[in-house]
């Protein structure tokens, strides 16, 4: 099993965030969320049973937005107390 020093040196390139990837993830998440909400609104006139499964999809997009936006700053703290 690799030691902690070996793991840290091997993952050093992945520790810095990539702004373009983050913005792309946020854009696709928001686009999917708003498209699903619009589709839910339009399908509500047809049937509630069509709209309800779409709400689970919208909830998934909302969770993805929260994780993409908040995870690096708020949720994951290092064990030694540093950000």
N, C-alpha and C positions, 0 to 999 in steps of 0.2 A: 504494500500500500504506500502511495507517495506521501512524503512528509509535507507539512504545511508550507514550508518555504518553497518547495518545488511547485506546489499548487498556486501559490501567489505569483511566482514568476511566470508560470504558464498562462495565467488568466489576466495578467497585467494589461494586455492590449484590449481587453473587453471591459475594463472598468470605467472608461470615459464614455459619456453619452454621445450619441451621434444625433445632432439636431435635425438633420434632414429626415432620418428614419422616424424620429419622434413626431415630427410634424405630419409626416405621411400617415402614421398610425392614427393620430388624432383626426386627421381629415377623413380617412375612410370610416372611422368609428362614428363621427358625427353625421357623415353622409348616410350611412346605413341606419342610424337611429332616426333621423328625420324622415328618411324615405319610408321606414317601417311605420312611423307614427302617421304619416300622410296616408299610407295604404290602410291602416287601421281605421282612420277617420272615414275614408271612402267606403270601406267594407262594412262599416257599422250600419249603413242604410240597408244593406243586403241581409246580413245575419250576424247576430252576436256570436254564434258558434264559429264563424270564420275569423272574427276579430280576436277572440280569446287566445288561440294559439299564437297569433301574431304578437300579442302582448309579451309572451315569453321571449320571443325573438328580440323585441325592443328592450326588454329587461337585460338580455345578454349584451346588447350593444351599450347600454348604460353602464353596466359593470365594467365592460372593456374601456369605456371612456374614463371611468373612475380609476381603474388600475393604471392605464397609460399615463394619466395626468398626475395622479397623486403618489404612486408607488415610490418613485425615486426620492421624493421629498419628505413624505409623511409616514408611510407605513413601515418601511424597512430601516431600522436603526442598527448600527453595528453593536456588537456585544461589548466593545470597550467604551461605548458612549459617544464615539465620534459620529458625525453625520456622513 
